[in-house]
Amino acid sequence: VPKNISSSLNQYFKASELDRRPTAVRTPDLALDEMSPLSFGKAIFVIYINANGLVDKLEVEQSTLPQSVLNALQQQRDQLQFTPGAVNGVEVKSVIRYEFELRKTEVTEMGRP
């Protein structure tokens, strides 16, 4: 572990501090066909990812999604997996903002807000 980051391994690095950002490798099945056609909106999540790529915490920063959809996402956060972020080639904990949009018939990823 490089000396300059070894003392920071327990902190969550911001996306701007990473050499490699986390990318999703596994996402939950939300069973969208079972949701009401009125279940649509957007949300910005703050996702805390550990050095193994698993989600430690998922926070809702802002949302227009129905609470039932937010609850379903929170319940399935353990199904989310990412490639870990890295600093100087060392996989580290990271925190990212992720925008999610649920349309009447599909889910689309909007990218960074």
Backbone hydrogen bonds, N-H to C=O, Kabsch-Sander energy under -0.5 kcal/mol:
donor,donor_aa,acceptor,acceptor_aa,energy
5,I,2,P,-1.4
6,S,2,P,-1.4
7,S,3,K,-0.7
8,S,5,I,-1.8
9,L,6,S,-0.8
11,Q,8,S,-1.7
13,F,11,Q,-0.6
13,F,93,K,-2.3
15,A,95,V,-0.7
17,E,14,K,-1.7
18,L,14,K,-0.5
18,L,15,A,-1.2
19,D,86,A,-2.9
20,R,86,A,-1.6
23,T,83,T,-0.7
25,V,81,Q,-3.1
26,R,81,Q,-1.9
30,L,28,P,-0.8
34,E,31,A,-1.8
35,M,32,L,-1.4
39,S,36,S,-2.3
40,F,38,L,-1.4
41,G,102,L,-2.3
43,A,100,F,-2.4
44,I,62,Q,-2.9
45,F,43,A,-0.5
45,F,98,Y,-3.0
46,V,59,E,-2.7
47,I,45,F,-0.6
47,I,96,I,-3.0
48,Y,46,V,-0.5
48,Y,57,K,-2.9
49,I,47,I,-0.7
49,I,94,S,-3.2
50,N,54,L,-3.0
53,G,50,N,-2.1
55,V,80,L,-0.7
56,D,48,Y,-3.0
56,D,54,L,-0.6
57,K,48,Y,-1.3
59,E,46,V,-2.8
61,E,44,I,-3.0
61,E,59,E,-0.7
62,Q,44,I,-1.3
64,T,42,K,-3.3
65,L,42,K,-0.7
69,V,66,P,-0.8
70,L,66,P,-1.9
71,N,67,Q,-2.8
72,A,68,S,-1.9
73,L,69,V,-2.4
74,Q,70,L,-2.5
75,Q,71,N,-2.5
76,Q,72,A,-1.2
77,R,74,Q,-1.3
79,Q,76,Q,-1.9
80,L,77,R,-1.5
81,Q,26,R,-2.3
82,F,53,G,-2.9
83,T,23,T,-2.6
85,G,92,V,-0.6
86,A,20,R,-1.8
87,V,90,V,-2.4
90,V,87,V,-2.2
91,E,89,G,-0.5
92,V,85,G,-2.3
94,S,49,I,-2.7
95,V,13,F,-2.4
96,I,47,I,-2.2
98,Y,45,F,-2.6
99,E,111,G,-1.0
100,F,43,A,-2.9
101,E,108,T,-1.8
102,L,41,G,-3.0
103,R,101,E,-0.6
103,R,106,E,-3.1
108,T,101,E,-2.3
110,M,99,E,-1.1
110,M,108,T,-0.5
111,G,99,E,-0.6
